[in-house]
Amino acid sequence: MLRKQIYLDDDTEEILKEICISMGISQSEAIRRALQEYALKLKQKKDNKENPLLKMIGIANSIVSDASEKHDEYLYGRGKC
């Protein structure tokens, strides 16, 4: 494990102390966990950006519940040929 030195403003240091007391962990452990969680979220966000289809999920709202089954009828006015 490598040693790192960081600077925290007073408010952040107070938040860190409260977290450590409530969780019963060291400040170093709290920082490691927070950094790991942050890195995981960034990776997930990056993975989602790389797949443009994932961005499309949920962009269309419909009042009909069977749009996936009868999309041809709704789009073209008739069923599948």
Rosetta blueprint (number, residue, H / E / L):
1 M L
2 L L
3 R L
4 K L
5 Q L
6 I L
7 Y L
8 L L
9 D L
10 D H
11 D H
12 T H
13 E H
14 E H
15 I H
16 L H
17 K H
18 E H
19 I H
20 C H
21 I H
22 S H
23 M H
24 G L
25 I L
26 S L
27 Q H
28 S H
29 E H
30 A H
31 I H
32 R H
33 R H
34 A H
35 L H
36 Q H
37 E H
38 Y H
39 A H
40 L H
41 K H
42 L H
43 K H
44 Q H
45 K H
46 K H
47 D H
48 N H
49 K H
50 E H
51 N L
52 P H
53 L H
54 L H
55 K H
56 M H
57 I L
58 G L
59 I L
60 A L
61 N L
62 S L
63 I L
64 V L
65 S L
66 D L
67 A L
68 S L
69 E L
70 K L
71 H H
72 D H
73 E H
74 Y H
75 L H
76 Y H
77 G L
78 R L
79 G L
80 K L
81 C L
